[in-house]
Amino acid sequence: MPYLSLFFTNITCLCSFSFVFIVTNLLPTLFRLIFFVCNVV
């Protein structure tokens, strides 16, 4: 079943893309949080 393998490949690609998207969105917030904690401490 080639269609099924194509489907799984698509899912993997989508997952990695969304992971990258989430990480790039969270990085500034994470840096801000670290900066805030460093300032407080």
Order of alpha helices (4+ residues) and beta strands (2+ residues): alpha
